Amino acid sequence: MQTRFSRTLIAATLLSTAAISTPALAVEPVMGAILGTTADQIAAALAEDGYKIAKYENEHGEIEVKVVKDGHRQELKIDPNSGAIVAMEDDD
């Protein structure tokens, strides 16, 4: 019984570590979501949910990305060190 618990604990630990260390894919843009720090990483993270990058630029120490999905436009500001969304607003 002890061995089964140990294996389950090890498997859970490995899965949670893998989830933290791998780049985010298919991320819906919400505050704090990790998208990446390059245009390619950000585009890949959003592409599986149908988002396309309309504009990408480094501005005022942040990555500014304008994205479009189903005609709806949003502007995302991303921390260049962590890759996390730090601000967002509708851009219609």
trRosetta pair geometry for C-beta under 8 A, 3 or more apart (Angstrom, degrees):
i j d omega theta_ij theta_ji phi_ij phi_ji
1 4 5.8 -53 -153 32 34 111
1 5 6.6 32 152 -16 65 105
2 5 5.8 -57 -153 37 32 111
2 6 6.3 34 151 -21 66 108
3 6 5.5 -54 -147 36 32 114
3 7 6.4 33 155 -19 66 104
4 7 5.9 -54 -149 35 30 110
4 8 6.4 30 153 -18 63 107
5 8 5.7 -57 -149 37 31 112
5 9 6.2 31 154 -19 66 108
6 9 5.7 -55 -146 37 29 112
6 10 6.3 29 155 -18 65 107
7 10 5.7 -54 -145 38 30 111
7 11 6.2 30 156 -19 65 107
8 11 5.8 -55 -146 37 29 111
8 12 6.3 28 155 -18 64 108
9 12 5.8 -55 -146 37 29 111
9 13 6.3 30 154 -19 63 108
10 13 5.7 -56 -148 36 30 112
10 14 6.3 29 155 -18 65 107
11 14 5.8 -55 -147 37 30 110
11 15 6.3 28 156 -17 64 108
12 15 5.8 -56 -147 38 30 110
12 16 6.3 24 158 -14 65 108
13 16 6.1 -59 -146 39 28 105
13 17 6.2 27 156 -18 64 110
14 17 5.8 -57 -145 38 29 111
14 18 6.3 30 156 -20 65 107
15 18 5.7 -54 -146 35 30 111
15 19 6.4 31 155 -20 63 105
16 19 5.7 -51 -148 34 34 113
16 20 6.6 31 154 -17 64 105
17 20 5.9 -58 -151 37 32 108
17 21 6.1 12 160 -7 67 116
18 21 6.1 -68 -138 46 28 100
18 22 5.9 18 169 -18 68 115
19 22 6.6 -58 -134 33 21 103
23 36 6.0 23 -150 -85 113 108
23 41 6.0 -119 -152 -147 137 104
23 44 7.3 34 131 95 136 127
23 45 6.9 -113 158 -77 98 101
24 27 4.7 33 148 -53 122 132
24 33 6.9 159 165 174 167 87
24 34 4.9 146 -20 88 136 86
24 35 6.3 -79 68 -104 127 30
24 36 7.1 -142 44 -42 91 83
24 45 4.9 43 96 -130 91 117
24 83 8.0 171 18 130 116 128
25 44 6.5 -55 -114 143 84 91
25 45 5.9 -122 -110 -119 33 53
25 48 5.9 53 166 5 89 143
26 45 7.4 -101 3 -170 20 49
26 48 3.7 -60 -87 85 86 130
26 49 5.4 120 -155 -43 66 89
27 33 5.0 144 176 175 125 130
27 34 7.4 -136 -110 69 161 51
27 35 6.0 -145 72 -96 147 74
27 45 4.6 -10 22 169 115 100
27 46 6.4 -56 63 -80 81 57
27 49 7.0 -103 66 -9 28 136
28 33 7.2 -154 78 -89 52 161
28 49 5.7 172 -82 -137 65 165
29 33 6.2 -147 -137 48 38 144
29 35 7.6 5 -104 -71 83 130
29 46 6.9 11 -51 -110 98 113
29 51 7.2 93 -23 -86 112 162
29 67 6.8 158 -34 49 150 152
29 74 6.3 171 81 104 152 153
29 76 5.6 -106 -151 -87 138 134
29 85 6.0 121 -160 -83 84 160
29 88 6.1 151 151 -120 116 153
30 33 5.0 99 56 -31 71 117
30 85 6.9 151 89 60 30 144
30 88 7.9 -110 -139 21 20 156
31 85 5.7 -126 -126 101 33 106
31 86 7.6 51 -147 -138 81 17
31 87 7.9 19 -112 -96 95 22
31 88 6.6 -136 -73 14 73 114
32 84 5.6 -21 -152 -168 38 117
32 85 6.3 -40 13 60 19 84
33 84 6.8 151 76 -147 30 67
33 85 5.1 23 49 10 80 116
34 45 7.8 -131 112 -134 58 153
34 82 6.9 -96 -116 150 97 85
34 83 5.0 56 -162 101 79 104
34 84 5.3 -40 -91 -86 64 71
35 41 6.8 124 141 125 65 90
35 42 4.6 43 145 -121 117 75
35 45 4.4 -176 -149 76 69 156
35 46 6.8 9 -139 -41 117 96
35 76 7.6 63 -8 142 160 151
35 78 6.0 -79 51 -119 121 139
35 83 5.5 -148 62 170 56 91
35 84 7.5 132 12 -112 76 21
35 85 6.5 70 -12 -49 116 89
36 40 7.6 -88 131 85 153 59
36 41 2.5 -152 173 127 159 123
36 42 5.0 -138 61 -55 104 58
36 44 7.3 53 -14 52 155 99
36 45 5.7 -176 -8 -23 109 132
36 83 4.6 -39 -143 -146 4 131
37 41 6.3 27 37 53 46 146
37 63 7.2 177 -151 -31 52 149
37 78 7.6 -171 -110 136 50 122
37 80 5.7 82 -148 -166 99 54
37 81 7.2 22 -108 -122 132 5
37 82 7.8 153 -74 79 106 19
37 83 4.6 -89 -51 -78 73 94
38 41 4.7 92 54 8 81 102
38 42 6.9 -154 88 -4 40 88
39 42 5.9 -59 -145 41 29 109
39 43 6.0 29 158 -20 66 110
39 53 6.9 180 -161 113 91 174
39 56 4.7 74 -112 163 111 167
40 43 5.8 -56 -143 38 26 110
40 44 6.2 25 158 -18 63 109
41 44 5.9 -57 -147 38 28 110
41 45 6.3 29 155 -22 64 108
41 83 6.9 -58 119 -135 138 133
42 45 5.8 -55 -147 34 29 112
42 46 6.4 9 161 -3 64 112
42 53 6.8 78 110 -76 109 135
42 56 7.3 149 71 -117 142 125
42 63 7.4 -159 -58 139 152 144
42 65 5.9 -141 159 -89 151 160
42 78 6.9 -117 -102 -33 131 171
42 83 7.7 -158 -77 -155 86 95
43 46 6.3 -72 -148 46 26 98
43 47 5.8 40 158 -46 67 109
43 52 7.9 19 -142 -146 91 46
43 53 5.2 -76 -95 -9 93 126
44 47 5.7 -42 -134 15 27 119
44 48 8.0 27 174 -19 54 94
46 49 6.1 -73 -168 48 52 102
46 51 3.7 -62 164 71 111 126
46 52 7.8 -167 115 -60 117 17
46 53 7.2 112 65 -53 140 84
46 67 6.1 -96 177 -132 160 144
47 50 7.7 69 -176 -55 35 11
47 51 6.6 -97 -80 64 29 70
47 52 7.4 58 -109 -89 72 56
49 69 7.2 -29 123 -114 88 148
50 69 5.0 91 111 -140 96 107
50 70 7.1 33 137 -33 134 87
51 67 4.7 2 -174 -179 114 126
51 68 7.0 142 -155 68 65 36
51 69 4.7 -52 -94 -63 65 112
52 67 6.7 150 74 -156 37 72
52 68 5.3 -25 62 61 91 89
52 69 7.3 148 13 -76 71 61
53 56 5.5 14 172 -50 134 106
53 65 5.8 -65 -132 -163 104 105
53 66 7.2 102 -164 74 61 53
53 67 5.8 -44 -100 -99 50 75
54 66 4.5 -58 66 103 103 101
54 67 6.5 166 6 -110 88 18
54 68 5.1 72 -43 -17 119 111
54 73 7.0 -28 11 -129 152 106
55 64 7.6 -18 115 117 100 90
55 65 7.0 168 88 -153 61 41
55 66 4.1 31 43 33 99 112
56 63 7.2 -14 -164 -175 84 97
56 64 7.5 157 -153 86 37 56
56 65 5.3 3 -107 -109 73 81
56 66 7.9 -130 -59 27 44 67
57 63 7.6 164 88 -156 34 55
57 64 5.3 -15 66 60 82 99
58 62 7.5 172 -154 87 58 31
58 63 5.8 -37 -100 -100 65 61
58 64 7.5 150 -113 15 14 80
58 80 7.0 41 -128 -86 106 136
59 62 6.3 -28 73 65 65 77
59 63 8.0 97 25 -132 69 18
59 64 4.8 -13 33 -1 117 128
61 80 7.1 -122 174 9 55 124
62 77 4.7 9 156 -170 143 100
62 78 6.5 140 -178 60 86 43
62 79 6.8 -51 -126 -96 84 36
62 80 6.6 -163 -133 -27 32 93
62 86 6.9 -110 -131 51 128 129
62 87 7.9 6 -171 30 161 111
63 77 7.1 144 75 -161 52 49
63 78 4.1 -29 66 64 107 101
63 79 7.7 -19 20 63 94 9
63 80 5.4 126 -30 -81 97 81
64 75 6.8 -10 -169 -172 92 99
64 76 7.4 158 -155 83 45 51
64 77 5.6 -17 -101 -104 69 73
64 78 7.7 -171 -74 20 24 78
65 75 7.3 156 83 -157 45 52
65 76 4.7 -16 64 61 96 99
65 77 7.9 174 23 -83 72 27
65 78 6.4 26 1 -7 114 119
66 73 6.3 0 -178 -170 99 103
66 74 7.2 171 -152 87 55 41
66 75 5.2 -25 -100 -100 75 73
66 76 7.7 174 -87 19 26 72
66 91 5.9 -99 -138 90 102 172
67 73 7.2 159 84 -151 44 55
67 74 5.3 -14 60 61 91 90
67 75 7.9 164 18 -92 71 25
67 76 6.3 22 -1 -3 114 115
68 71 7.1 0 -172 -113 101 11
68 72 7.0 153 -153 75 58 43
68 73 5.2 -22 -97 -96 80 72
68 74 7.9 173 -81 20 35 68
69 72 5.6 -23 69 58 71 94
69 74 8.0 -4 17 7 96 108
72 90 7.5 -65 -175 -140 94 97
72 92 6.8 -49 -145 -71 60 114
73 90 7.1 93 86 -174 65 63
73 91 4.1 -83 124 80 103 95
73 92 5.5 148 46 -76 95 58
74 88 6.0 6 175 -172 115 102
74 89 7.0 167 -156 87 74 33
74 90 5.9 -55 -104 -113 72 41
74 91 5.5 142 -130 8 13 100
75 88 6.8 169 87 -149 54 54
75 89 5.5 -7 55 59 98 81
75 90 7.9 41 16 122 79 8
75 91 4.4 104 -27 -63 92 128
76 85 5.4 -66 -162 -127 109 107
76 87 7.5 152 -161 87 43 57
76 88 5.0 -8 -108 -104 67 94
77 85 7.1 101 71 -159 50 63
77 86 5.4 -64 103 65 96 88
77 87 4.0 15 42 54 120 97
77 88 7.0 -149 20 -67 72 51
78 83 6.3 -9 178 -158 116 38
78 84 6.8 165 -152 82 73 28
78 85 5.7 -45 -97 -96 75 49
78 86 6.7 138 -124 8 21 87
79 82 4.5 22 92 41 128 94
79 83 6.7 -49 74 3 80 15
79 84 5.1 11 29 53 115 80
79 86 5.1 92 -44 -36 91 125
80 83 7.9 30 -153 -70 20 49
85 88 5.8 7 177 -46 124 114
